[in-house]
Amino acid sequence: MSRQLPQPSRDSINLITVLAALADPVRLALMQAMYSRTGPVDCAVIAQGVEVGAPTVSHHYRVLRDAGLTTTTVEGRRRVITIRHEDLEARFPGLLAAVLTPAAKI
């Protein structure tokens, strides 16, 4: 059985909140790691590349979710993270690609 953690609706995603969440280097690194993959990913897999403690990573995931950047689904003891591509593209076309794609690929 799985459940989705609370997140803002598409219409309430705010550009300033999104950019503030992405301004932190750790959160930006987490988002870039997720953006380079397709589909949902276990949050522990993405966090392996970040050199901060588990409570800090959990905080960063919550900030991303509260900003409307990600969806978190709880599956037993696992937490699966998905970027809200469709919602963000509808609200701010091209933002994710502009911010998360390495400069050489743009």
N, CA, C and O atoms as a GROMACS GRO file, in nm:
protein
  424
    1MET      N    1   0.084  -0.118   0.000
    1MET     CA    2   0.000   0.000   0.000
    1MET      C    3   0.089   0.124   0.000
    1MET      O    4   0.187   0.131   0.074
    2SER      N    5   0.055   0.220  -0.082
    2SER     CA    6   0.134   0.342  -0.088
    2SER      C    7   0.046   0.463  -0.064
    2SER      O    8  -0.076   0.459  -0.083
    3ARG      N    9   0.111   0.571  -0.022
    3ARG     CA   10   0.037   0.696  -0.002
    3ARG      C   11   0.127   0.811  -0.045
    3ARG      O   12   0.250   0.803  -0.038
    4GLN      N   13   0.063   0.916  -0.090
    4GLN     CA   14   0.137   1.033  -0.136
    4GLN      C   15   0.141   1.137  -0.024
    4GLN      O   16   0.040   1.164   0.041
    5LEU      N   17   0.260   1.195  -0.002
    5LEU     CA   18   0.272   1.299   0.099
    5LEU      C   19   0.210   1.429   0.046
    5LEU      O   20   0.203   1.448  -0.075
    6PRO      N   21   0.166   1.517   0.136
    6PRO     CA   22   0.101   1.642   0.094
    6PRO      C   23   0.194   1.728   0.008
    6PRO      O   24   0.315   1.733   0.030
    7GLN      N   25   0.135   1.794  -0.090
    7GLN     CA   26   0.210   1.883  -0.178
    7GLN      C   27   0.115   1.991  -0.227
    7GLN      O   28  -0.007   1.973  -0.223
    8PRO      N   29   0.168   2.104  -0.274
    8PRO     CA   30   0.079   2.209  -0.323
    8PRO      C   31   0.012   2.169  -0.454
    8PRO      O   32   0.065   2.088  -0.530
    9SER      N   33  -0.104   2.226  -0.478
    9SER     CA   34  -0.172   2.202  -0.606
    9SER      C   35  -0.094   2.271  -0.717
    9SER      O   36  -0.013   2.359  -0.691
   10ARG      N   37  -0.121   2.230  -0.841
   10ARG     CA   38  -0.051   2.290  -0.956
   10ARG      C   39  -0.068   2.442  -0.955
   10ARG      O   40   0.029   2.515  -0.976
   11ASP      N   41  -0.188   2.489  -0.932
   11ASP     CA   42  -0.216   2.633  -0.938
   11ASP      C   43  -0.150   2.713  -0.828
   11ASP      O   44  -0.132   2.834  -0.841
   12SER      N   45  -0.113   2.648  -0.718
   12SER     CA   46  -0.052   2.722  -0.608
   12SER      C   47   0.101   2.717  -0.609
   12SER      O   48   0.164   2.771  -0.518
   13ILE      N   49   0.162   2.654  -0.709
   13ILE     CA   50   0.307   2.653  -0.719
   13ILE      C   51   0.352   2.794  -0.757
   13ILE      O   52   0.306   2.851  -0.856
   14ASN      N   53   0.443   2.848  -0.676
   14ASN     CA   54   0.487   2.986  -0.689
   14ASN      C   55   0.630   2.991  -0.741
   14ASN      O   56   0.716   2.918  -0.691
   15LEU      N   57   0.657   3.074  -0.840
   15LEU     CA   58   0.789   3.081  -0.901
   15LEU      C   59   0.898   3.120  -0.802
   15LEU      O   60   1.007   3.064  -0.805
   16ILE      N   61   0.870   3.214  -0.714
   16ILE     CA   62   0.970   3.257  -0.617
   16ILE      C   63   1.005   3.143  -0.522
   16ILE      O   64   1.122   3.124  -0.489
   17THR      N   65   0.906   3.068  -0.479
   17THR     CA   66   0.930   2.954  -0.390
   17THR      C   67   1.010   2.846  -0.462
   17THR      O   68   1.100   2.786  -0.403
   18VAL      N   69   0.979   2.820  -0.588
   18VAL     CA   70   1.051   2.721  -0.667
   18VAL      C   71   1.197   2.762  -0.682
   18VAL      O   72   1.287   2.680  -0.659
   19LEU      N   73   1.221   2.886  -0.719
   19LEU     CA   74   1.359   2.933  -0.737
   19LEU      C   75   1.436   2.936  -0.606
   19LEU      O   76   1.555   2.907  -0.603
   20ALA      N   77   1.368   2.972  -0.497
   20ALA     CA   78   1.433   2.971  -0.366
   20ALA      C   79   1.475   2.828  -0.328
   20ALA      O   80   1.583   2.808  -0.272
   21ALA      N   81   1.389   2.731  -0.357
   21ALA     CA   82   1.423   2.592  -0.327
   21ALA      C   83   1.542   2.546  -0.410
   21ALA      O   84   1.628   2.474  -0.360
   22LEU      N   85   1.548   2.588  -0.535
   22LEU     CA   86   1.658   2.547  -0.623
   22LEU      C   87   1.786   2.624  -0.598
   22LEU      O   88   1.892   2.586  -0.649
   23ALA      N   89   1.780   2.732  -0.521
   23ALA     CA   90   1.899   2.814  -0.495
   23ALA      C   91   1.998   2.745  -0.402
   23ALA      O   92   2.116   2.779  -0.401
   24ASP      N   93   1.952   2.648  -0.325
   24ASP     CA   94   2.042   2.577  -0.235
   24ASP      C   95   2.121   2.473  -0.315
   24ASP      O   96   2.062   2.397  -0.392
   25PRO      N   97   2.254   2.468  -0.298
   25PRO     CA   98   2.336   2.375  -0.378
   25PRO      C   99   2.300   2.228  -0.358
   25PRO      O  100   2.307   2.149  -0.453
   26VAL      N  101   2.263   2.189  -0.238
   26VAL     CA  102   2.227   2.049  -0.213
   26VAL      C  103   2.097   2.015  -0.284
   26VAL      O  104   2.087   1.911  -0.349
   27ARG      N  105   1.997   2.102  -0.272
   27ARG     CA  106   1.869   2.076  -0.339
   27ARG      C  107   1.886   2.078  -0.490
   27ARG      O  108   1.824   1.997  -0.560
   28LEU      N  109   1.968   2.168  -0.541
   28LEU     CA  110   1.993   2.172  -0.684
   28LEU      C  111   2.058   2.042  -0.730
   28LEU      O  112   2.021   1.988  -0.834
   29ALA      N  113   2.154   1.992  -0.653
   29ALA     CA  114   2.221   1.865  -0.687
   29ALA      C  115   2.122   1.749  -0.685
   29ALA      O  116   2.128   1.662  -0.772
   30LEU      N  117   2.032   1.746  -0.587
   30LEU     CA  118   1.930   1.640  -0.580
   30LEU      C  119   1.839   1.647  -0.703
   30LEU      O  120   1.809   1.545  -0.764
   31MET      N  121   1.796   1.767  -0.738
   31MET     CA  122   1.708   1.783  -0.854
   31MET      C  123   1.780   1.746  -0.983
   31MET      O  124   1.720   1.682  -1.070
   32GLN      N  125   1.906   1.784  -0.998
   32GLN     CA  126   1.980   1.750  -1.119
   32GLN      C  127   1.997   1.599  -1.130
   32GLN      O  128   1.988   1.543  -1.240
   33ALA      N  129   2.021   1.533  -1.018
   33ALA     CA  130   2.035   1.387  -1.019
   33ALA      C  131   1.903   1.320  -1.059
   33ALA      O  132   1.903   1.222  -1.134
   34MET      N  133   1.791   1.372  -1.010
   34MET     CA  134   1.661   1.315  -1.046
   34MET      C  135   1.626   1.348  -1.191
   34MET      O  136   1.569   1.265  -1.262
   35TYR      N  137   1.660   1.467  -1.235
   35TYR     CA  138   1.627   1.512  -1.371
   35TYR      C  139   1.699   1.428  -1.476
   35TYR      O  140   1.646   1.408  -1.586
   36SER      N  141   1.818   1.381  -1.443
   36SER     CA  142   1.895   1.302  -1.539
   36SER      C  143   1.843   1.158  -1.551
   36SER      O  144   1.889   1.084  -1.638
   37ARG      N  145   1.749   1.118  -1.466
   37ARG     CA  146   1.690   0.983  -1.471
   37ARG      C  147   1.549   0.992  -1.524
   37ARG      O  148   1.490   1.100  -1.529
   38THR      N  149   1.497   0.880  -1.564
   38THR     CA  150   1.358   0.878  -1.609
   38THR      C  151   1.273   0.807  -1.504
   38THR      O  152   1.313   0.703  -1.452
   39GLY      N  153   1.159   0.863  -1.475
   39GLY     CA  154   1.065   0.801  -1.383
   39GLY      C  155   1.098   0.822  -1.237
   39GLY      O  156   1.196   0.890  -1.204
   40PRO      N  157   1.017   0.763  -1.150
   40PRO     CA  158   1.036   0.776  -1.006
   40PRO      C  159   1.165   0.708  -0.961
   40PRO      O  160   1.211   0.613  -1.023
   41VAL      N  161   1.222   0.758  -0.852
   41VAL     CA  162   1.345   0.701  -0.801
   41VAL      C  163   1.340   0.699  -0.648
   41VAL      O  164   1.282   0.788  -0.585
   42ASP      N  165   1.398   0.597  -0.590
   42ASP     CA  166   1.406   0.586  -0.445
   42ASP      C  167   1.492   0.701  -0.392
   42ASP      O  168   1.602   0.725  -0.442
   43CYS      N  169   1.442   0.772  -0.292
   43CYS     CA  170   1.514   0.889  -0.242
   43CYS      C  171   1.651   0.853  -0.186
   43CYS      O  172   1.742   0.935  -0.190
   44ALA      N  173   1.668   0.731  -0.135
   44ALA     CA  174   1.798   0.690  -0.082
   44ALA      C  175   1.902   0.676  -0.192
   44ALA      O  176   2.020   0.700  -0.169
   45VAL      N  177   1.860   0.638  -0.311
   45VAL     CA  178   1.952   0.623  -0.424
   45VAL      C  179   2.007   0.758  -0.465
   45VAL      O  180   2.127   0.772  -0.486
   46ILE      N  181   1.922   0.858  -0.476
   46ILE     CA  182   1.964   0.992  -0.514
   46ILE      C  183   2.052   1.053  -0.404
   46ILE      O  184   2.150   1.121  -0.434
   47ALA      N  185   2.017   1.030  -0.279
   47ALA     CA  186   2.090   1.090  -0.167
   47ALA      C  187   2.231   1.035  -0.151
   47ALA      O  188   2.312   1.096  -0.082
   48GLN      N  189   2.262   0.923  -0.213
   48GLN     CA  190   2.397   0.867  -0.201
   48GLN      C  191   2.503   0.961  -0.256
   48GLN      O  192   2.618   0.958  -0.210
   49GLY      N  193   2.468   1.044  -0.352
   49GLY     CA  194   2.565   1.135  -0.411
   49GLY      C  195   2.580   1.266  -0.336
   49GLY      O  196   2.657   1.353  -0.378
   50VAL      N  197   2.508   1.282  -0.225
   50VAL     CA  198   2.510   1.406  -0.149
   50VAL      C  199   2.578   1.380  -0.015
   50VAL      O  200   2.549   1.282   0.052
   51GLU      N  201   2.668   1.469   0.022
   51GLU     CA  202   2.746   1.447   0.143
   51GLU      C  203   2.692   1.525   0.263
   51GLU      O  204   2.762   1.608   0.321
   52VAL      N  205   2.567   1.497   0.298
   52VAL     CA  206   2.506   1.551   0.419
   52VAL      C  207   2.434   1.436   0.488
   52VAL      O  208   2.409   1.332   0.427
   53GLY      N  209   2.402   1.455   0.615
   53GLY     CA  210   2.337   1.350   0.692
   53GLY      C  211   2.194   1.324   0.649
   53GLY      O  212   2.132   1.406   0.580
   54ALA      N  213   2.142   1.210   0.690
   54ALA     CA  214   2.005   1.170   0.652
   54ALA      C  215   1.899   1.271   0.695
   54ALA      O  216   1.810   1.301   0.616
   55PRO      N  217   1.905   1.326   0.818
   55PRO     CA  218   1.803   1.424   0.855
   55PRO      C  219   1.807   1.549   0.765
   55PRO      O  220   1.703   1.607   0.734
   56THR      N  221   1.927   1.589   0.725
   56THR     CA  222   1.940   1.706   0.638
   56THR      C  223   1.885   1.676   0.500
   56THR      O  224   1.819   1.761   0.440
   57VAL      N  225   1.911   1.558   0.448
   57VAL     CA  226   1.857   1.518   0.318
   57VAL      C  227   1.704   1.516   0.324
   57VAL      O  228   1.638   1.562   0.232
   58SER      N  229   1.649   1.463   0.431
   58SER     CA  230   1.503   1.461   0.448
   58SER      C  231   1.446   1.603   0.446
   58SER      O  232   1.342   1.628   0.385
   59HIS      N  233   1.515   1.694   0.513
   59HIS     CA  234   1.472   1.834   0.512
   59HIS      C  235   1.472   1.890   0.370
   59HIS      O  236   1.376   1.955   0.329
   60HIS      N  237   1.578   1.864   0.294
   60HIS     CA  238   1.587   1.914   0.158
   60HIS      C  239   1.477   1.856   0.069
   60HIS      O  240   1.420   1.927  -0.013
   61TYR      N  241   1.448   1.727   0.085
   61TYR     CA  242   1.338   1.666   0.009
   61TYR      C  243   1.205   1.732   0.044
   61TYR      O  244   1.120   1.753  -0.043
   62ARG      N  245   1.186   1.764   0.170
   62ARG     CA  246   1.060   1.828   0.211
   62ARG      C  247   1.049   1.968   0.149
   62ARG      O  248   0.942   2.006   0.103
   63VAL      N  249   1.158   2.043   0.149
   63VAL     CA  250   1.155   2.177   0.088
   63VAL      C  251   1.119   2.167  -0.060
   63VAL      O  252   1.039   2.246  -0.111
   64LEU      N  253   1.178   2.069  -0.129
   64LEU     CA  254   1.147   2.050  -0.272
   64LEU      C  255   1.000   2.015  -0.292
   64LEU      O  256   0.935   2.066  -0.384
   65ARG      N  257   0.948   1.928  -0.206
   65ARG     CA  258   0.806   1.888  -0.216
   65ARG      C  259   0.715   2.006  -0.182
   65ARG      O  260   0.617   2.030  -0.253
   66ASP      N  261   0.746   2.079  -0.076
   66ASP     CA  262   0.664   2.193  -0.037
   66ASP      C  263   0.664   2.304  -0.141
   66ASP      O  264   0.568   2.380  -0.152
   67ALA      N  265   0.773   2.314  -0.218
   67ALA     CA  266   0.782   2.415  -0.324
   67ALA      C  267   0.704   2.372  -0.448
   67ALA      O  268   0.680   2.453  -0.537
   68GLY      N  269   0.665   2.246  -0.454
   68GLY     CA  270   0.590   2.196  -0.569
   68GLY      C  271   0.678   2.135  -0.676
   68GLY      O  272   0.630   2.108  -0.787
   69LEU      N  273   0.805   2.113  -0.646
   69LEU     CA  274   0.897   2.056  -0.744
   69LEU      C  275   0.887   1.904  -0.756
   69LEU      O  276   0.908   1.848  -0.863
   70THR      N  277   0.855   1.839  -0.646
   70THR     CA  278   0.854   1.693  -0.646
   70THR      C  279   0.727   1.638  -0.581
   70THR      O  280   0.655   1.708  -0.509
   71THR      N  281   0.704   1.511  -0.609
   71THR     CA  282   0.599   1.433  -0.543
   71THR      C  283   0.671   1.321  -0.469
   71THR      O  284   0.761   1.257  -0.523
   72THR      N  285   0.631   1.297  -0.345
   72THR     CA  286   0.688   1.188  -0.266
   72THR      C  287   0.580   1.087  -0.236
   72THR      O  288   0.474   1.121  -0.182
   73THR      N  289   0.607   0.962  -0.271
   73THR     CA  290   0.514   0.853  -0.243
   73THR      C  291   0.580   0.759  -0.143
   73THR      O  292   0.695   0.718  -0.162
   74VAL      N  293   0.509   0.726  -0.037
   74VAL     CA  294   0.560   0.635   0.065
   74VAL      C  295   0.511   0.495   0.030
   74VAL      O  296   0.390   0.471   0.018
   75GLU      N  297   0.606   0.404   0.013
   75GLU     CA  298   0.576   0.263  -0.017
   75GLU      C  299   0.642   0.178   0.089
   75GLU      O  300   0.759   0.140   0.078
   76GLY      N  301   0.567   0.147   0.192
   76GLY     CA  302   0.626   0.075   0.305
   76GLY      C  303   0.729   0.163   0.373
   76GLY      O  304   0.696   0.271   0.423
   77ARG      N  305   0.854   0.118   0.376
   77ARG     CA  306   0.962   0.197   0.437
   77ARG      C  307   1.035   0.283   0.334
   77ARG      O  308   1.120   0.364   0.370
   78ARG      N  309   1.003   0.265   0.208
   78ARG     CA  310   1.067   0.342   0.099
   78ARG      C  311   0.992   0.470   0.072
   78ARG      O  312   0.870   0.480   0.091
   79ARG      N  313   1.067   0.570   0.025
   79ARG     CA  314   1.007   0.693  -0.025
   79ARG      C  315   1.056   0.711  -0.168
   79ARG      O  316   1.176   0.715  -0.196
   80VAL      N  317   0.959   0.722  -0.257
   80VAL     CA  318   0.990   0.734  -0.399
   80VAL      C  319   0.960   0.878  -0.441
   80VAL      O  320   0.851   0.930  -0.415
   81ILE      N  321   1.057   0.940  -0.506
   81ILE     CA  322   1.047   1.080  -0.546
   81ILE      C  323   1.030   1.090  -0.697
   81ILE      O  324   1.094   1.017  -0.773
   82THR      N  325   0.942   1.180  -0.739
   82THR     CA  326   0.920   1.207  -0.880
   82THR      C  327   0.917   1.359  -0.899
   82THR      O  328   0.854   1.430  -0.822
   83ILE      N  329   0.986   1.406  -1.002
   83ILE     CA  330   0.976   1.548  -1.036
   83ILE      C  331   0.839   1.572  -1.100
   83ILE      O  332   0.792   1.491  -1.179
   84ARG      N  333   0.777   1.682  -1.066
   84ARG     CA  334   0.645   1.716  -1.119
   84ARG      C  335   0.661   1.788  -1.254
   84ARG      O  336   0.626   1.905  -1.269
   85HIS      N  337   0.713   1.714  -1.352
   85HIS     CA  338   0.742   1.771  -1.484
   85HIS      C  339   0.620   1.841  -1.545
   85HIS      O  340   0.628   1.957  -1.584
   86GLU      N  341   0.508   1.771  -1.552
   86GLU     CA  342   0.389   1.826  -1.618
   86GLU      C  343   0.339   1.952  -1.550
   86GLU      O  344   0.308   2.051  -1.616
   87ASP      N  345   0.331   1.949  -1.418
   87ASP     CA  346   0.282   2.065  -1.344
   87ASP      C  347   0.375   2.185  -1.361
   87ASP      O  348   0.329   2.297  -1.382
   88LEU      N  349   0.504   2.161  -1.351
   88LEU     CA  350   0.600   2.271  -1.363
   88LEU      C  351   0.607   2.325  -1.505
   88LEU      O  352   0.623   2.446  -1.526
   89GLU      N  353   0.595   2.238  -1.603
   89GLU     CA  354   0.597   2.283  -1.742
   89GLU      C  355   0.471   2.365  -1.772
   89GLU      O  356   0.477   2.463  -1.846
   90ALA      N  357   0.359   2.326  -1.713
   90ALA     CA  358   0.235   2.401  -1.733
   90ALA      C  359   0.243   2.540  -1.668
   90ALA      O  360   0.195   2.638  -1.725
   91ARG      N  361   0.303   2.546  -1.551
   91ARG     CA  362   0.313   2.674  -1.479
   91ARG      C  363   0.424   2.763  -1.532
   91ARG      O  364   0.406   2.883  -1.550
   92PHE      N  365   0.542   2.703  -1.558
   92PHE     CA  366   0.661   2.779  -1.597
   92PHE      C  367   0.733   2.707  -1.711
   92PHE      O  368   0.834   2.640  -1.687
   93PRO      N  369   0.683   2.720  -1.833
   93PRO     CA  370   0.739   2.647  -1.946
   93PRO      C  371   0.890   2.669  -1.962
   93PRO      O  372   0.938   2.782  -1.964
   94GLY      N  373   0.962   2.558  -1.973
   94GLY     CA  374   1.106   2.562  -1.997
   94GLY      C  375   1.193   2.584  -1.875
   94GLY      O  376   1.315   2.578  -1.886
   95LEU      N  377   1.133   2.609  -1.759
   95LEU     CA  378   1.212   2.638  -1.639
   95LEU      C  379   1.302   2.522  -1.598
   95LEU      O  380   1.421   2.541  -1.575
   96LEU      N  381   1.245   2.402  -1.589
   96LEU     CA  382   1.326   2.288  -1.546
   96LEU      C  383   1.444   2.264  -1.638
   96LEU      O  384   1.556   2.244  -1.592
   97ALA      N  385   1.420   2.265  -1.766
   97ALA     CA  386   1.528   2.242  -1.863
   97ALA      C  387   1.634   2.350  -1.850
   97ALA      O  388   1.754   2.320  -1.855
   98ALA      N  389   1.592   2.475  -1.833
   98ALA     CA  390   1.687   2.585  -1.823
   98ALA      C  391   1.773   2.577  -1.697
   98ALA      O  392   1.892   2.612  -1.700
   99VAL      N  393   1.715   2.533  -1.589
   99VAL     CA  394   1.787   2.531  -1.462
   99VAL      C  395   1.862   2.401  -1.439
   99VAL      O  396   1.971   2.402  -1.380
  100LEU      N  397   1.808   2.289  -1.484
  100LEU     CA  398   1.864   2.159  -1.448
  100LEU      C  399   1.951   2.093  -1.557
  100LEU      O  400   2.023   1.997  -1.529
  101THR      N  401   1.945   2.143  -1.678
  101THR     CA  402   2.027   2.086  -1.786
  101THR      C  403   2.165   2.150  -1.781
  101THR      O  404   2.176   2.273  -1.776
  102PRO      N  405   2.270   2.068  -1.784
  102PRO     CA  406   2.405   2.127  -1.788
  102PRO      C  407   2.418   2.222  -1.907
  102PRO      O  408   2.361   2.197  -2.013
  103ALA      N  409   2.492   2.329  -1.889
  103ALA     CA  410   2.506   2.434  -1.992
  103ALA      C  411   2.549   2.379  -2.127
  103ALA      O  412   2.507   2.431  -2.230
  104ALA      N  413   2.631   2.276  -2.129
  104ALA     CA  414   2.681   2.220  -2.254
  104ALA      C  415   2.570   2.155  -2.336
  104ALA      O  416   2.584   2.140  -2.458
  105LYS      N  417   2.461   2.115  -2.272
  105LYS     CA  418   2.353   2.045  -2.342
  105LYS      C  419   2.242   2.137  -2.386
  105LYS      O  420   2.152   2.092  -2.457
  106ILE      N  421   2.243   2.262  -2.347
  106ILE     CA  422   2.134   2.353  -2.381
  106ILE      C  423   2.145   2.397  -2.525
  106ILE      O  424   2.062   2.474  -2.573
   0.00000   0.00000   0.00000
